[in-house]
């Protein structure tokens, strides 16, 4: 696999030479008799908007898949709406920007909830959600909005991350590259003679998840993906280390949401089976979840990957990007990362101008073959404070080292301590698990009169003497005994100290009344397909503390996520709690806090009801922090 990537830069440089040679330095391409260009125009390293949008070709194509999700005896069909420059019918070969989605007729897309729509009833799409079509079609791209199997104009029933979801886009890519047959609504065969063989996928949330799934399939012709706030393992989405963190049969609930209302009753048996196979009783990892896990298949990825994720995303949590990123890094996949301090938000709505420019250059490089230098730029962009960005050569940041910071007993104080030196001696502290612990109460400073003293343990650093920067994934590692056979173990990392922070309100952003425009507009069938969108601004807070990151594990799954094993009352357990990844700077004068809990309603809506007593022993109990500068930086900060 690695060998297939060795010449990627040389191949792209050669392709760039071919593309750029036609329009030279941005002069108009060779016109047709009507004066319209027939070749891509490049200036300043990017494609220029020389093709018409109002006269763009629109198509709806249906491709037969290999699955029959509804059991009706007919293989499911994948529907896609295509818009491309008119010049692509005159010899211009264009790449595809594809947004595969289950949402086009239900939840819809973007900050302004745009749905697909055939306004004039001619069987072709008139309403094109998002700006991809308006912006990229005039620059020599085809845009494909694909309906995932079981949704909108595709047939079958959705299976929430299962095989039918995963093959929806590869089925279309096979057609684009001549490996499958496609047909129009009248049953006439349609071919993609206009395609240049390269497809890039993009999308937020479920859409980005479909991009991850397609890349993990290794399908030929998928050149790049841009997953935004995307899932890399559906188990991690509705579970957390053995705990069921969402509602019963969440897979079936989501499948119901994305199914057209008229077909929901028809697809009910499929949804019911999702609930059975997902096993909400134990929360264990099984074959159902393995089918929905893309991480083990990272070695199949041939596409480059541009990951975008919110470090404070509490919907698709940040471990989805970090585990995927780690797997891609191990295989030296060409990649790029934007890490924002907002939540479940599209970069078009948190850094608009820079995003459109960067995405444009990314697609030009990987799909048009234009060597514009984007791969020589720093790999990672990180939002340090609201609208304050830094770049890094890679992520986690260079010179980051896992550093052991040891828990110290309270000895009658309001909280225990933290130190790079292990505790010498024997000591233990006990608290009682409670299923009603809220996140607000969990992170209160121990000196707060409202702080909970019975259902958590807190360990505080002294006020820091210097900033301390973490970059990567922390782990809480404790020795614990329990007076029962089951409980949960949770760990939280907290910053105590007032400063300007990302607000959690609205996932960190708010919509303004002003608009700006990104691309061309047109009028089809009396409907104005326009490229103007409301602007968005950051929500900022200034609080005395901030939850930096968190994690939880089921005590029944300490040894395996696939098998539940009861705890032995009174026996010591080595508990490793992987927290969500972070890139965070604790400022001088602030205190670092480590909070230990059992159940944690702020993480899981289905907390256990055991109310077990949990005893933490101080031999080997610690938090492992990924500190930039390692132990030396920790000592300099006063730990």
N, C-alpha and C positions, 0 to 999 in steps of 0.2 A: 504494500500500500504506500509506504513511504517513497518507494521508487517512482510512483506515478506523479509525485509532486516535485521531483528534483528540478524539472525544467519549467516550472510554472512561470517564473519571472521572464525567462528568455522567450517563452511562447507568447506571453502577453506583450512584451516589447515588440516582437515581430508583428503581432496583430495590430498593435497601436500604429506602427509604421504604415500598414496598409490603410487603416481608417483615415489617419491624418493626411495621407498623401493625396487623397481626393480633393479635400477642400483647402489644402495648404494652410494658410494662416488665418482662416476664418472667412475667406472670400466665399461668395455664393457657389454652391455646387452646380454641376452641369444641369441646366433647366430642361424640362420637357417642353413640348410645343406650347403648353399652357403657361409656361414660366415657372412651374413648381419644381423645387429641387428633387433630385432622385438619389442623392447621397447624403450621408451624415456630414454635418459641418462641425468642425472643432476649432475653438478659439480659447486661449488661456487654459488649455488642458481639459476642457469640458465640452460636451456636446451642446450645440446651440438650438434654440427653438425655431427652426426654419420650416417645419412641416405644419400643415394645417390641422386644426382640431375640429372645426365645424364639418369638414369633409372627410373626417376619419371613417374608416371601415368598421362597422360593428357586426358581430356575429354571436350566435349562441350555438354551441357545439355540445353534443352528448357522446360520451365515450363509455363503452361497456367495461365494467370492472370484472374481477374474479371472485366476488363475494355475493351472497344472497342473504342479507341480514334479516329480511322479513319472512324468509322461508316461503315465498310465493312461487318458487320454481323458476324465476327469471333473475338473471344476474343484475345486480344494481347498476344504474347508470350515473356517471358523474357529469354534471352540467357545468359549463363555464361560459361566462360572458367575456367577449374579446373586443378590444378596441385598439386599432392600429393605424398608422399613417396610410393615407391613400397611395403613397408611393410604394408601399409594400405589395401592391398589386401590379406594380410596374418594374419589378426587378429588385427593389430594395429589400435586403435581408435584415431582419430586425430581431433583437433579443426580447425576452419576455420578463416583465416584472409581474409576479403573481402574488395575490393575496388570497389564499385559500381560507375559507371561513365557514362556520356553521351558523352565523348570526345574521345573514343578509336579509332575512324576512321576519326576524323576531326581535332580538335585542338590538340589532343594527350596529353601525360602526361609528367610532369617533366621538369627540366631545359634544357634537351636535346631533348625535343619534341618527345618522343617515342610513336609509335602507335602499336596497335596489328597487327599481320600479320600471315597468313597461307602461308608460303614460299613454301612448297612442294605440296600444293593442296590436302592434305588428309582430310581436314575438321577439323583439330585440330590446335590449336594455336602454332606457333613457336616463334614469337616475343612477349616477355612478358615485357611490360613497367614497369619501376621502379625496385627496388631491393627487394621487398617483397618476391617474389618467390625464388630468389637466396639465400636469407638469411634464411628464415623461413622454407622452405621445408626440408632442411637437418636437421633442429632442431625438426622435428616431427609435422609440421603443414601442412594443406592444404591451398593453396592460391586460392581464387576465384576472378576473374576479371569479373564483371557483367556489361552487356550492359543495361543501363536504357531503359525503354520502349520507342520506337520510334527512337532508335539509333543503329548503327552498325548492329549486327545480330539479335537484337530484332525486333519485328514487332510493328505497330502502328505509332503514331506521338507524339513527345514530347510536353508537356504542361507547361513547365517552372514553376515548383513548385506545380503543381496541383496534383490531386489524383493519376494519373498514375505514375508520378515521385515518389510519396511518397510510393506507394505500390510495386515498383519494387524490392527492396531488401527484404521486408517482404515476398513477394511471393517466392523468392528463399529460404529464411530461413524456410518457411513452408515446402518446399521440403526437405531440409536438415534434418528436424526433422520428416519426414514421414507423414506430413499432406496434401501434394499435390503430384500429380504424375509428373514425369519428363521423358523426352524422348530424345533419340539421334536423329541425323539427318535422320536416316532411319525409325524413328517412333517406335523403340524398347524401352520399358519402362526401365528406369534406376533408381536405388535406391542408397541412400547414406548410405549403411551399414557400411561404414568406419568412419562415423562422430561420435564425442563424445558428440554431443548435444550442444556445445558452439560455438558461432560465435562472432568474434570481427570485427567491421567495422572501416575503416580508409580512409582518403582522404582529399585532399585540395580543397577548393573553392566549386564548384558544387558537387564534390565527398563527401566532408565533410558535405555538406548540405543534401545529401541523407542519410548520417548516422544520422544526427539530426532528419530527418523526420522518419526514421525507429525506432529510440528510442522513439520518441513521439507517435508512433503507439502502443507501449507496446507489440510488438510481442514477444512471448515466444521463447527462444533460443538465443536471442541477449544479450550477456553477458557484452559487453563493446563497447564503440565507442571512436574514436580518431578524432574529427572534427578539421581540420586545416584551418584557415581563412574561416570559414563556415558561411553560412547564417542561421539565426534563424527566420527571418520573411522577406518574399519576398517584402512586402510593404516597409519595412525599407531599402531594397536594391535599389529599383527604385523610392522611395519617401522619403521625409523627412518632417514629421509633416504637411502633406497637400500639400506640394510642389512636383511637378514632377521634379525629378533631373536628369533623363536620357531621352533619345530620345523617340519620339512618338512610342507607341507599342514596348517598349524595350523587353517585354516578347516574342513577336512574332519574333523580331530580333534575340534574343538569341536562340529561338527554331529553326530558320532557320540555324544558325551557327552550331548547333550540329546534324542536320539532314544530313544523307548521301546525297551528291549532286544529285544522281539519283532519290531521293524521295522528293526533296524540292518542286517541282511543285505539286506533289500529296498531300502533307501536307499543301499547301498554305491556304485552307479554314479553317483549324484548327488554323493556325497562325492569320488569319484575325479576328477570333472570340475572340482570346486572346486580341486583341487590343480593341475590342468593350467592352468586359467584364471588362477590367482593368480600363476603364474610365480615360483617360488622360485629359478630359475636366476639371474636378473638382479636380482631385488628391486625392479624398476622399477615405477612407477605406470602403470597401463593402464586400459582400459575396465572391467575387473572391479572394480578399486578405486574408480573413479569412481562406479560404481553404489552403492558402499558408503560414499560420502563425503557427509556432510550439510552440510558447511561452505558449499559453493557455493550451497546452496538456503536459506540463512538469510533471503533476501529473501522467501521464501514464508511465513515464520513469522507467524501471526496470534495465537498464544497468548502469554500472559505466561509467563515462565520463572524458576523458583526453582532455582538451581544449588547443589548441595552436592558438595564434593570434598575429598579428603585430599591435602594438599600433599606428603605422603610416600607416596602410593599408588604402589607399584611394579608393580601389575597394570594398571589403567587409569591411565596416568601423567597428571600434572597438565596437560600441554599439551592434553589433550582438553577440559578445562573452559576453559582460557585462550583457545584459538583460537575456540571456540564463543562464549564471552563477548565477545570482540573483535568477532566478526561480528554478534552481537545488538546490541552497543553502537552500531556503525556505523549500524544501522537503527532505533535508538531504541526497541527492544522493551522493554516494561515488564519489569523483572527484579529479582532479589534474589540474594545470594550468601552462602553459609556456607563458609568455608575453614578446615578443621580441620588440626591438626598430626599427626593419625593417618594410617593408610594406607587400605586398602580396607574401610572401616567405615561402616555405616549410622548416621545421627545419632541414631537410637533407642538406639544402643549407645555413643555418646560424649557425649551431652548431652540425656538423655531428656526430662526435664520441660520444659525450654525448647523442645525440638524439637516435642513434641506440641502445646504451646500455640501456637507460631508456625505450624506447619502447619495447625492448626485455624483460626486467624485468616486465613491465606492462602486456604484453600479457602472459608471463609465469604465472604471478599471477592469472589473471582473466580467462585464457583459459586452462592452464595446471594444475592449482591448486597448484602452488609452492609458499609457503609462504616465499618470499625472502626479506621481510621487506620494500618493496616499499611504502606500505600504512602507515608506521610509519614515513616516511620522511616528511619534510616540504611540505605543499600542493602546494605552488606557487614558481616558479622560474621567476625572473624578470630581464631583461637586463637593467641595470642602465645606462651604457655607452657602446659604441661598444665593444662587447666581454667581458664586465664586468658584471657578473651575481651575483645576491643576492637571497637568499631564504627567504620565510616568512611562518609563520604558516598558514595563510589564506590570502584571498584577498577580499575586500580592506584590507590593513595592519591593524593589531591590533592597538587600541588606535586612530583610525581615527575618527574624529568628524566633522559633517557638521558645518561650521563656516561662519557667516555672515560678509562679507566685503563690506562696504557701499561706494557707489559712492559719490564723493564730487564735486561740481561745479567748473569750471575752474577759474572763477573770473578774467578774462583777461589773464590768463596764457596760455601756448601752449596746456595744457591738464588739465583735472580735476585730482582729487586725489582719493586715496583709504584709508579706515580706518575701524577699527573694531568698531568705534563709529559712530552711525547714524548722518546724517547731520541735524542740528537744524535750522529750518527756512524754508521758501518757496523759491524755485528757479526752473528754468527749462532751458533746452538747446535744440535747434532745429537743425536738419540737413535734407538735402534732399536726398531721396532714389535715387540711380542710378543703372540701370541694368548692367552697364559696369565695376563695381568695381572689380578689379582683386585681387587675394590674395596677390600678391607682394605689391601692393599699399595699401591694407587694413592694413598691419602690419608694415608699415614704422613708425619709431619713429617720434613723433610729431615735434621734432626739425630738422628733415630731410628737406632740402629745397624743395624736391620733394613730400613731404607728402601732401595728400589730406586733405583740411581743410573744405570743404563744404559738403561732403557726408559721414561723419562718425563722431563719438565722441570717444575720447580716455581718459582713466583714468589711471594714473600711480601711483604706490607706490613710496615712497622714496627708494633710494638704500638700499637693505636689510642689516640688522645688523647681521643676522644669516641665515643659510639655512632654507628654508621652503619647506616641503615635502607634496605634495598632492597625495592621493591614492583613486581613485573612480571616481564618476561622478559629475562634477560641474554643477551648474544651474545659468544662468543669469536671474534675476527677476527684471523687471522694471515696472514702471507706465508710460504709454505713451498715448499721444493723436495723432491723424492723421487727416489731413485736407481732407481726402477722405474715401471711403468705403473699400479700399483694399490696402495692402502692405505686405511686408515680414519684419520679425524682425530677425536679426542675431546677435550672440555674439561670440567673439573670445577672447581667453586667450593667451597672448604673453609673452615670456621671452626676455627682452632687456638686453643684455650683451653677450660678446664674450666668447665662450668656444668650446671645441670639441663636435661635435654633430653627430647624424645619418644623413647621406646624403639622400636626396630624389631621387638622380640619381639611376636608375635601381632598384627602391624599396629598395635601401640601400646596394646592393651587386653587385659584378661583377664576371664573370666566368673566371677562370684561365685556363692555358693550361695543367697543371699537373692533373693526375688522381689518385684515390685510389679505392680499390675494397672491396665490401661488400657482401660476399657470394660466392657460387659456380657457375661455368660456364659450358656450355655444347654445343654440336653441334647437331642440328636437321635439317634434310633436307638440309644440306649444309649451314645453317645459324648458326653463333656463337651467342648463347644467353649468353652474358657475364655480369658480375656484377661490372664493373668498370665505374666510373663516374668522370667527371671533378670537380675539387675542386673549391671552391667559397670563396671569401674574402669580408669583409665589405668595403663599401665606407664611408669615413669619411669627414665631413666638419667642418669648423670653421667660423661661421657667427656672425654678431653683433646682430641678433635677431632670434627667432624661434617661429613659430606658435605652441603652445602647444596643443590646442584643440579648437574645434569650434562647432557651432550648428545653426540651423535656423528653423523658424516656419512660416507657412502661417497665415497672419492676419485673414483670413476667418475661420480658424480652431482653434482659441484660446480656444473654449469651447468643441469642439468635432472633432475628426478626421473623423467621419462618416457623418457630416453635415456641409456644408459651410454656414456661417452667415456673411453678410456684416458688416463692422465696422460702428459705428455711428460717423460721422465727429465731432470732438471736444470733444467727450466723452473719459474719462479716461479708459484705459484698463490695467488690470494686465496681463502682458506678462511673461510667464515662458518658457525660452529656455533651453532645456536639451542639454548640450554639450556632445561631445564624451568622454568616460571614459579615464582616464589617471593615470599614476603613474610616477611622475616627481618631481625632486628636483630643486627648484630655488636657485642658489648659492648666497653666501654672496656678496654684492656689485651690484647684478643685480637688475633690476626693473621689477615688475609685471605690465603688461599692460592688460586692459580690453578695447576692441574695440567694439563699437556698430555700426551696419550697418542696411540697409534695405535689398535690393537684394544683391547677393554675387555670382558673376560668378565663383569664385573659389570653390563654393560648388555645385551650380546647373547650368547645361548647359542651363537651360530654365528659366532664371531670369524674374521676372515680369517687365512690362514696365510702371508702374504707376507713377514713379517719385513723390511720395507723400512726403509732409513735415511731419517729425516725430519729436514730441516734447517729451523729456524725463523729467519727474518731479522727484525731488529728495526725495520726501516722499516715503519710502519703496523701492527705487531702489538700487539694490545691486547685488553682485555675491556671491553665496553660494559655498564655497570651501571645499572639503573633506580633511581637514588638519590633518596630523599625529601629535597628541598632541593638536589639537583643538585650541581654542582661546588663550590659554596660549602660544602656539608656535607662533601664529600670532603676539602677542604682543612682544615676544622676538625678532622676526624678524624685528620689527619696524613698523608694520601696525597700 
